[in-house]
């Protein structure tokens, strides 16, 4: 086991904070290649790869141990991933839009402002127009000010109260996530031994560094072939972006045009074929059953839409009613609501013995086991206290008792399931099919939340529990796995907690500086602004016209629960069963529009290699797919640097829309 040394952790924290600060400036201000995005973001791996090489070169030339050992390098990568997520789409991207929209848009003729204002707690929002207006429009002459001048003019005192309040809420949510992840960590890592495809490449680098075989690793011929493929593709296409006379190599095929808009195959009308080498690599490294299930259920889901149409169940989108989230558009997608609940129960059932043992030990067992950062019993009570505190928080600000009890549980339940889908499935991108509140209000109606509860749910959900593309919780699961082979688990926990607190502060400050310098309206936040306004508008409509249970959504949710029940039963009982339940959970996610072909190709290659060459050939060929990931990331980082000078952004990775 490696030791996590204090200087290495300080270095990791500093890089995490740097990523947190750099994300908004690069993406929202400069409009450059996104440094983050998804759960294997570009900038952290690009920097980490360079660190691995530099560390290995220094160690080889001085004949000493690496300055940062393999585990410390993994922690550094993880902290950068966490920092880049909190700094932008994981939190800061829409935070200030959420807490200022009611005051800024009150004079814009938006009906939802008058509807919601009586139910919104004053302490949640910045209610001073003189403070909010320059945030959206920028200081007069702000473009010509230096960063220091902007910092000096920001009304920090006016922001202290609201940022402190939300900072405490966010940290409460983060620490509750950490406790839940740690509570299940030993079960997932040691008992179930789930695979972590997104961690495999950093782990390969870590193992090569610790073994002193970095040169052997980087000169592996299979790895070099894998790196060469995306380097060639993106070199040609990147040059084509800069010099249009150079022909492009198409990596996207719009196949939907070959399918009819109506009839059995109408679900394929928007079919797209994305070829992303890195995503093919992740699919190859995932277990074959899971990789197969992702693309199979995506195709099945599209076909299911056509079957419903042919059978006369052509339910219009208006039948969905008003939803909090922007993604739930078709009743068939509501099957994921019931499926998610059943899969959550399946997670609990698999962990039943572990959870019972943890509960029996109470607070007496303080031993840390493999797959745990802190004792599981501490995590149990930490999670209970955290969720309980969030219930009190919701009720104290006006939510009904029923809503304040149910909503926090639903938030964390869905995040736990999402974390399992992302980390075990190896999904570099993922979006929710239905918002947590959509599932509950569609089945129970909106009255159980209360009038104020509708408004509060819309704000909290959008801020922390809806945009899961860079959600913290899956990264914490990866952190549990990384800390598995270190003796310094408590030191890791303390460093992680410090990082989370500092990143929240950094994210707040970065967005305030950007807002007051250039104005939120002039930043690249159009999609985020429309999303926030849409959710506020929908919440206002629900207050004006509360909805009862939606029979269509409830019916399809029940169907989804039944299907998932059959899937988990067959998966658990029959070793030969080819389908994994995770595939059904992701079937209607927008992320699968990009990922399904990559997972098909990764699964097909995995199957052919193991079928005809066995494990010996697999160990060799897997380096080619590791190379696909490394090559894609290197080209993404290279073109991101070039874009800073050329002003032309070449998107190596497809962007998942909101």
C-alpha positions in Angstrom: 0.0 0.0 0.0 1.2 3.5 -0.9 1.2 6.4 1.6 -0.4 9.7 0.8 2.2 12.3 1.8 1.1 15.7 3.1 3.0 17.7 0.4 1.4 15.5 -2.4 -2.1 16.2 -1.0 -1.5 19.9 -0.8 -0.3 19.8 -4.4 -3.4 17.9 -5.4 -5.7 20.4 -3.6 -4.0 23.3 -5.3 -4.4 21.8 -8.7 -8.1 21.0 -7.9 -8.6 24.7 -7.0 -6.8 25.8 -10.1 -9.1 23.6 -12.3 -12.1 25.0 -10.4 -11.1 28.6 -11.1 -10.0 28.0 -14.7 -13.2 26.2 -15.9 -15.5 29.3 -15.9 -12.9 31.6 -17.4 -12.1 29.3 -20.2 -15.6 28.1 -21.2 -17.9 31.0 -20.2 -15.6 33.9 -21.0 -13.1 32.8 -23.6 -15.5 30.3 -25.3 -12.7 27.8 -25.6 -12.7 24.1 -25.7 -14.5 22.9 -22.5 -11.9 21.8 -20.0 -14.5 19.7 -18.1 -17.6 17.9 -19.1 -18.6 14.4 -18.2 -16.9 12.1 -15.7 -13.6 11.7 -17.6 -13.0 15.4 -18.3 -10.4 16.6 -20.7 -8.1 18.9 -18.8 -7.5 16.8 -15.7 -6.4 13.8 -17.7 -4.3 15.8 -20.1 -2.4 17.5 -17.2 -2.3 14.2 -15.2 -0.8 12.3 -18.2 2.0 15.0 -18.5 2.6 14.7 -14.7 3.0 10.9 -15.0 5.6 11.3 -17.8 7.5 14.1 -16.1 7.6 12.2 -12.8 8.8 9.0 -14.5 11.5 10.9 -16.4 12.8 12.6 -13.2 12.8 9.3 -11.3 14.6 7.5 -14.1 17.3 10.2 -14.6 18.0 10.6 -10.9 17.5 6.9 -10.0 15.2 7.8 -7.1 11.6 7.1 -6.2 9.0 9.1 -8.1 8.2 12.5 -6.6 4.6 11.5 -6.6 3.8 7.8 -6.3 1.1 6.1 -8.3 -1.6 6.6 -5.7 -0.8 10.2 -5.2 -1.0 10.7 -8.9 -4.5 9.1 -9.0 -5.6 11.4 -6.1 -4.2 14.4 -8.0 -6.2 13.4 -11.1 -9.4 12.9 -8.9 -9.1 16.2 -7.2 -8.7 18.0 -10.6 -11.9 16.1 -11.8 -13.8 17.3 -8.7 -12.5 20.8 -9.0 -13.4 21.2 -12.7 -16.9 19.8 -12.0 -17.7 22.1 -9.1 -16.2 25.1 -10.9 -18.6 24.9 -13.8 -21.5 22.6 -14.8 -21.4 20.7 -11.5 -22.4 23.8 -9.5 -21.2 27.3 -10.5 -22.5 27.4 -14.1 -26.1 28.0 -13.1 -25.8 28.8 -9.3 -26.0 32.6 -9.6 -28.7 32.4 -12.3 -30.8 30.4 -9.8 -30.5 32.8 -6.9 -30.8 36.1 -8.9 -33.3 35.3 -11.7 -36.4 36.3 -9.6 -35.1 39.8 -8.9 -33.4 40.5 -12.3 -36.4 39.4 -14.4 -39.1 41.0 -12.3 -39.4 43.9 -14.7 -39.3 41.7 -17.8 -43.0 40.8 -17.9 -42.5 37.2 -16.7 -45.7 36.0 -15.0 -43.9 33.4 -12.9 -42.1 36.2 -11.0 -45.3 37.4 -9.3 -46.5 33.9 -8.8 -43.4 32.6 -7.1 -42.2 35.6 -5.2 -44.6 35.1 -2.2 -43.3 31.6 -1.7 -39.5 32.2 -2.1 -37.6 32.7 1.1 -35.8 36.1 1.2 -32.7 34.6 2.6 -32.3 32.3 -0.4 -31.9 35.2 -2.9 -30.0 38.3 -3.6 -32.9 40.8 -3.5 -31.0 44.0 -4.2 -31.5 45.2 -7.8 -28.4 47.5 -7.4 -26.3 44.3 -6.7 -27.9 42.0 -9.2 -28.2 44.3 -12.3 -24.4 44.8 -12.7 -23.9 41.1 -12.2 -25.9 40.5 -15.3 -24.7 43.5 -17.3 -21.2 44.0 -15.9 -19.7 47.0 -14.2 -19.5 50.2 -16.3 -16.1 49.9 -18.0 -15.7 46.4 -16.5 -14.2 45.0 -19.7 -11.3 47.4 -19.3 -10.8 46.7 -15.6 -8.1 44.3 -14.3 -9.2 41.3 -12.3 -7.9 43.0 -9.1 -10.0 46.2 -9.8 -13.1 44.1 -10.3 -12.5 42.2 -7.1 -12.1 45.5 -5.2 -15.5 46.8 -6.5 -17.6 43.7 -6.0 -20.1 44.3 -3.1 -18.8 41.3 -1.1 -20.7 42.4 2.0 -24.0 42.2 0.2 -23.2 38.6 -1.0 -21.9 37.3 2.4 -25.3 36.2 3.8 -26.7 34.4 0.8 -23.4 32.7 -0.1 -22.9 31.6 3.4 -26.4 30.1 3.6 -26.1 28.2 0.3 -22.5 27.3 1.0 -23.6 25.5 4.2 -26.4 23.8 2.2 -24.0 22.7 -0.5 -21.5 21.3 1.9 -24.2 19.5 3.8 -25.3 17.9 0.5 -21.7 17.0 -0.4 -20.8 15.5 3.0 -24.1 13.5 2.9 -23.1 12.2 -0.6 -19.6 11.3 0.8 -21.2 9.4 3.7 -23.6 7.4 1.4 -20.8 6.5 -1.0 -18.5 5.4 1.8 -21.4 3.4 3.3 -21.7 1.4 0.2 -18.0 1.4 -0.7 -17.0 -1.8 0.9 -20.0 -3.6 -0.6 -19.4 -2.4 -4.1 -15.6 -2.8 -4.1 -14.9 -5.8 -2.0 -18.2 -7.8 -2.0 -19.6 -7.2 -5.5 -16.2 -6.3 -7.1 -17.7 -4.1 -9.6 -15.6 -2.9 -12.5 -14.6 0.8 -12.8 -13.9 1.3 -16.6 -13.3 5.1 -16.2 -10.5 4.4 -13.7 -8.6 1.8 -15.8 -6.4 4.2 -17.8 -5.2 6.2 -14.8 -4.7 2.9 -12.9 -2.6 1.5 -15.8 -0.4 4.6 -15.6 -0.2 4.4 -11.8 0.8 0.8 -11.9 3.5 1.4 -14.5 4.9 4.3 -12.5 5.1 2.4 -9.3 6.7 -0.6 -11.1 9.3 1.6 -12.9 7.9 0.5 -16.2 6.6 3.7 -17.6 8.9 3.6 -20.7 7.8 0.0 -21.3 4.2 1.0 -21.0 4.4 4.0 -23.4 6.4 2.1 -26.0 3.9 -0.9 -26.1 3.2 -1.4 -29.8 -0.5 -2.1 -29.2 -0.8 1.2 -27.2 1.0 3.2 -29.9 -1.4 1.8 -32.6 -4.3 2.8 -30.4 -2.9 6.3 -29.8 -2.2 6.7 -33.5 -5.8 6.2 -34.7 -7.3 9.3 -32.9 -4.2 11.3 -33.5 -4.6 10.8 -37.3 -8.3 11.4 -37.2 -8.2 14.6 -35.2 -5.1 15.9 -36.9 -6.9 15.8 -40.3 -10.2 17.1 -38.9 -8.6 19.8 -36.8 -6.6 21.1 -39.7 -9.9 21.0 -41.7 -11.5 23.4 -39.2 -8.6 25.8 -39.6 -8.1 25.3 -43.4 -11.5 24.4 -45.0 -9.8 23.2 -48.2 -8.6 20.1 -46.3 -11.4 17.4 -46.4 -12.8 16.1 -43.2 -13.1 12.5 -42.1 -16.7 12.2 -41.0 -17.1 11.0 -37.4 -20.9 11.6 -37.3 -23.5 10.0 -39.5 -27.1 11.3 -39.4 -28.8 8.0 -39.9 -32.2 9.2 -38.9 -33.0 10.5 -42.4 -33.2 6.9 -43.6 -36.1 6.1 -41.2 -39.7 7.2 -41.5 -41.3 9.7 -39.1 -44.3 7.5 -38.5 -44.7 3.7 -38.1 -42.8 0.9 -36.5 -39.4 2.5 -37.0 -40.4 6.0 -36.2 -38.3 5.9 -33.0 -35.1 5.8 -35.2 -36.0 9.1 -37.0 -33.4 11.0 -35.1 -30.8 8.2 -35.0 -27.2 9.4 -35.0 -23.9 7.5 -35.3 -21.1 9.1 -33.4 -17.6 7.6 -33.7 -15.6 8.7 -30.6 -12.4 6.6 -30.2 -12.1 7.3 -26.4 -15.7 6.1 -25.8 -15.0 3.0 -27.8 -12.1 2.4 -25.4 -14.3 2.8 -22.3 -16.8 0.4 -23.8 -14.1 -2.2 -24.4 -12.9 -1.9 -20.8 -16.4 -2.3 -19.4 -17.7 -5.8 -18.7 -19.1 -7.3 -21.9 -22.6 -7.8 -20.4 -22.9 -4.2 -19.5 -21.5 -2.9 -22.8 -24.0 -5.1 -24.7 -26.9 -4.0 -22.6 -26.3 -0.3 -23.2 -26.5 -0.4 -26.9 -29.2 -3.2 -26.9 -31.6 -1.3 -24.7 -31.1 1.9 -26.6 -32.1 0.1 -29.9 -34.9 -1.6 -28.0 -36.1 1.7 -26.6 -36.3 3.3 -30.0 -38.1 0.3 -31.4 -40.5 0.4 -28.4 -41.5 3.9 -29.4 -42.5 2.6 -32.8 -44.4 -0.4 -31.4 -46.4 2.0 -29.2 -47.2 4.1 -32.3 -48.3 1.1 -34.3 -50.5 -0.1 -31.4 -52.2 3.3 -31.2 -50.5 4.6 -28.1 -49.3 7.7 -29.8 -49.4 9.8 -26.7 -48.7 13.5 -27.3 -46.1 15.3 -25.4 -48.8 17.5 -23.8 -50.0 14.4 -21.9 -46.8 14.7 -19.9 -48.2 17.7 -18.1 -45.8 20.3 -16.6 -42.4 19.0 -15.5 -39.6 20.5 -13.5 -36.9 19.1 -15.7 -36.4 19.7 -19.5 -35.7 16.1 -20.5 -38.8 14.0 -19.8 -40.7 14.4 -23.2 -42.3 11.1 -24.0 -44.4 8.8 -21.8 -42.3 5.8 -22.7 -39.4 7.5 -21.0 -41.4 7.4 -17.8 -40.5 3.7 -17.6 -37.2 4.8 -16.2 -39.0 6.3 -13.1 -40.2 2.9 -12.0 -37.1 1.2 -13.1 -34.9 3.5 -11.0 -36.9 2.8 -7.9 -36.7 -1.0 -8.3 -32.9 -0.8 -9.1 -32.4 1.2 -5.9 -34.2 -1.5 -3.9 -32.0 -4.1 -5.7 -28.9 -2.1 -4.5 -30.2 -2.2 -1.0 -31.0 -5.9 -1.2 -27.5 -6.8 -2.5 -26.0 -4.8 0.4 -28.4 -6.1 3.0 -25.9 -8.1 5.1 -23.3 -5.4 4.9 -25.9 -2.7 6.0 -27.2 -4.9 8.8 -23.7 -5.5 10.1 -23.0 -1.8 10.0 -26.2 -1.0 11.8 -25.6 -3.6 14.5 -22.1 -2.2 15.3 -23.6 1.2 15.9 -20.8 3.6 16.7 -18.6 0.9 18.3 -16.7 -0.3 15.2 -14.2 2.3 14.2 -12.1 0.0 12.0 -11.6 1.1 8.3 -11.9 -1.7 5.8 -11.0 -2.0 2.1 -13.3 0.2 0.1 -13.9 2.6 2.9 -12.5 6.1 3.5 -13.8 6.3 7.1 -15.5 3.7 9.3 -18.8 2.7 7.7 -20.7 3.2 11.0 -19.7 6.9 10.9 -21.0 7.1 7.4 -24.3 5.5 8.4 -25.0 8.1 11.0 -23.5 10.9 8.9 -25.9 10.0 6.1 -28.9 9.8 8.5 -28.0 13.1 10.1 -27.3 14.8 6.7 -30.6 13.7 5.2 -32.4 14.5 8.4 -30.9 18.0 8.4 -32.0 18.5 4.8 -35.5 17.5 5.7 -35.5 20.1 8.5 -34.0 22.7 6.1 -36.8 22.1 3.6 -39.6 22.3 6.1 -38.2 25.4 7.8 -38.3 27.3 4.6 -42.0 26.4 3.8 -42.2 22.9 2.3 -44.9 20.6 3.5 -43.9 17.9 6.0 -44.5 15.2 3.4 -42.5 17.0 0.7 -39.6 17.8 3.1 -39.4 14.1 4.0 -39.8 12.6 0.6 -37.8 15.0 -1.6 -34.3 14.7 0.1 -34.6 10.9 0.1 -35.6 10.9 -3.6 -32.6 13.3 -4.5 -30.0 11.0 -2.9 -31.7 7.8 -4.0 -31.4 8.9 -7.6 -27.8 10.1 -7.2 -26.9 6.8 -5.8 -28.4 4.9 -8.8 -26.8 7.4 -11.2 -23.4 6.9 -9.5 -23.7 3.1 -10.0 -24.7 3.6 -13.7 -21.7 5.9 -14.4 -19.0 4.2 -12.5 -19.9 0.5 -13.2 -21.0 1.2 -16.7 -18.1 3.4 -17.7 -20.3 6.2 -19.1 -18.2 9.3 -19.7 -21.4 11.3 -20.2 -24.8 10.8 -18.7 -28.0 12.8 -18.3 -31.1 12.0 -16.3 -34.2 11.0 -18.3 -36.5 12.4 -15.7 -35.9 14.8 -12.9 -36.4 13.5 -9.3 -39.4 15.7 -8.7 -41.0 14.8 -12.1 -41.3 11.2 -11.0 -42.8 12.0 -7.6 -45.2 14.7 -8.7 -46.4 12.6 -11.7 -47.4 9.8 -9.4 -48.4 11.8 -6.2 -49.5 15.1 -7.8 -48.0 18.4 -6.8 -50.1 19.2 -3.8 -48.0 17.0 -1.4 -45.2 19.5 -1.8 -47.3 22.5 -0.9 -47.2 25.8 -2.8 -43.9 26.9 -1.3 -42.6 23.4 -1.7 -43.0 23.6 -5.5 -40.8 26.7 -5.7 -38.3 25.3 -3.2 -38.0 22.0 -5.0 -37.4 23.7 -8.4 -34.5 25.7 -7.0 -32.8 23.0 -4.9 -33.2 20.4 -7.6 -31.7 22.6 -10.4 -28.9 23.7 -8.2 -27.7 20.3 -6.9 -29.6 17.3 -8.2 -30.6 17.7 -11.8 -27.5 18.4 -13.9 -25.5 15.2 -13.3 -23.1 15.5 -16.2 -20.4 16.6 -13.6 -22.1 15.5 -10.5 -19.8 15.0 -7.5 -21.2 11.7 -6.3 -19.8 9.4 -9.0 -16.4 11.0 -8.5 -16.6 10.2 -4.8 -17.2 6.6 -5.8 -14.0 6.7 -7.8 -12.3 8.2 -4.8 -13.4 5.3 -2.7 -11.8 2.9 -5.2 -8.6 5.0 -5.4 -8.2 5.1 -1.6 -8.5 1.3 -1.5 -4.8 0.6 -1.5 -3.6 3.5 0.6 -2.8 3.4 4.3 -3.7 7.1 4.7 -7.4 6.9 4.4 -8.2 9.4 7.1 -5.7 11.9 5.6 -7.4 11.4 2.3 -10.8 12.1 3.8 -9.6 15.3 5.5 -7.9 16.5 2.2 -11.1 15.7 0.2 -13.3 17.7 2.7 -10.9 20.7 2.5 -10.9 20.5 -1.3 -14.7 20.5 -1.4 -15.0 23.6 0.8 -12.3 25.5 -1.0 -13.7 24.6 -4.4 -17.2 25.9 -3.4 -15.6 29.2 -2.3 -13.5 29.4 -5.5 -16.5 28.6 -7.7 -18.5 31.4 -6.1 -15.7 33.9 -6.4 -14.9 33.0 -10.0 -18.4 33.5 -11.3 -18.9 36.7 -9.4 -15.7 38.1 -10.9 -16.7 37.0 -14.4 -20.2 38.4 -13.9 -19.2 41.8 -12.7 -16.5 42.1 -15.3 -18.4 41.1 -18.4 -22.0 40.5 -17.3 -23.6 37.1 -17.1 -25.6 38.1 -20.2 -22.5 38.3 -22.3 -21.0 35.0 -21.1 -21.5 31.8 -22.9 -24.5 30.9 -20.7 -27.4 31.1 -23.1 -28.4 27.4 -22.6 -28.1 27.6 -18.8 -30.1 30.8 -18.7 -32.9 29.3 -20.7 -32.9 26.2 -18.6 -33.2 28.2 -15.4 -36.0 30.4 -16.7 -37.9 27.3 -18.1 -37.8 25.6 -14.7 -39.0 28.8 -12.9 -41.8 29.2 -15.5 -42.9 25.6 -15.0 -42.9 26.0 -11.2 -45.0 29.1 -11.6 -47.5 27.2 -13.7 -47.7 24.4 -11.2 -48.5 26.9 -8.4 -51.2 28.5 -10.5 -52.7 25.1 -11.6 -51.6 22.3 -9.3 -51.6 18.9 -11.0 -53.0 15.6 -9.8 -51.4 12.3 -10.5 -50.6 11.7 -14.2 -52.2 8.4 -15.3 -50.0 8.0 -18.4 -46.7 8.6 -16.5 -47.9 6.4 -13.6 -48.8 3.6 -16.0 -45.5 3.6 -17.8 -43.6 3.9 -14.5 -45.3 0.7 -13.3 -44.4 -0.9 -16.6 -40.8 0.1 -16.1 -40.8 -1.2 -12.5 -42.1 -4.6 -13.7 -39.5 -4.8 -16.5 -36.7 -3.9 -14.1 -38.0 -6.4 -11.6 -37.8 -9.1 -14.2 -34.3 -7.9 -15.3 -32.8 -7.9 -11.8 -34.4 -11.3 -11.0 -33.0 -12.9 -14.1 -29.6 -11.1 -13.7 -29.3 -12.4 -10.1 -30.6 -16.0 -10.7 -29.3 -17.0 -14.1 -25.5 -16.8 -14.7 -26.2 -17.1 -18.5 -28.5 -14.1 -18.6 -27.0 -11.7 -21.2 -28.7 -8.4 -20.1 -27.6 -6.1 -17.3 -30.2 -3.9 -15.6 -28.0 -0.8 -16.0 -28.7 -0.9 -19.7 -32.4 -0.3 -19.2 -31.8 2.7 -16.9 -29.8 4.4 -19.6 -32.0 3.5 -22.5 -33.7 6.9 -22.9 -30.9 9.1 -21.6 -29.8 11.7 -24.2 -26.2 10.5 -23.5 -26.9 7.2 -25.3 -27.6 9.1 -28.5 -23.8 9.7 -28.6 -22.6 6.6 -26.8 -24.6 3.7 -28.2 -22.5 3.1 -31.4 -19.3 3.4 -29.4 -20.6 0.8 -26.9 -21.6 -1.5 -29.8 -18.2 -1.3 -31.3 -16.4 -1.7 -28.0 -18.6 -4.7 -27.1 -18.1 -6.3 -30.5 -14.3 -6.0 -30.3 -14.3 -7.3 -26.8 -16.5 -10.3 -27.8 -14.3 -11.2 -30.8 -11.0 -10.9 -29.0 -12.1 -13.1 -26.0 -14.0 -15.5 -28.2 -11.1 -16.2 -30.7 -8.0 -15.3 -28.7 -8.9 -15.7 -25.0 -7.5 -13.7 -22.1 -3.9 -13.8 -23.4 -4.9 -11.9 -26.6 -7.3 -9.7 -24.5 -4.4 -8.5 -22.3 -2.5 -7.4 -25.4 -5.3 -5.9 -27.4 -6.8 -4.0 -24.5 -3.7 -1.7 -24.7 -5.0 -0.6 -28.1 -8.2 0.6 -26.6 -6.3 2.2 -23.8 -4.4 4.0 -26.5 -7.7 5.2 -28.1 -8.6 6.9 -24.8 -5.1 8.5 -24.4 -4.9 9.6 -28.0 -8.3 11.2 -27.9 -7.5 13.1 -24.7 -4.1 14.2 -26.0 -5.6 15.6 -29.2 -8.4 17.2 -27.2 -5.8 19.0 -25.0 -3.6 19.9 -28.0 -6.4 21.5 -30.0 -7.7 23.2 -26.8 -4.3 24.9 -26.5 -4.2 25.8 -30.2 -7.7 27.3 -29.9 -6.4 29.9 -27.4 -4.2 31.3 -30.1 -6.3 30.7 -33.2 -9.7 31.5 -31.8 -11.1 28.5 -33.6 -12.5 25.7 -31.4 -12.3 22.2 -32.8 -14.6 19.9 -30.8 -12.7 16.6 -30.3 -15.6 15.3 -28.1 -19.3 15.8 -28.9 -21.1 18.1 -26.5 -24.1 16.7 -24.8 -26.8 19.3 -24.9 -28.9 20.4 -21.9 
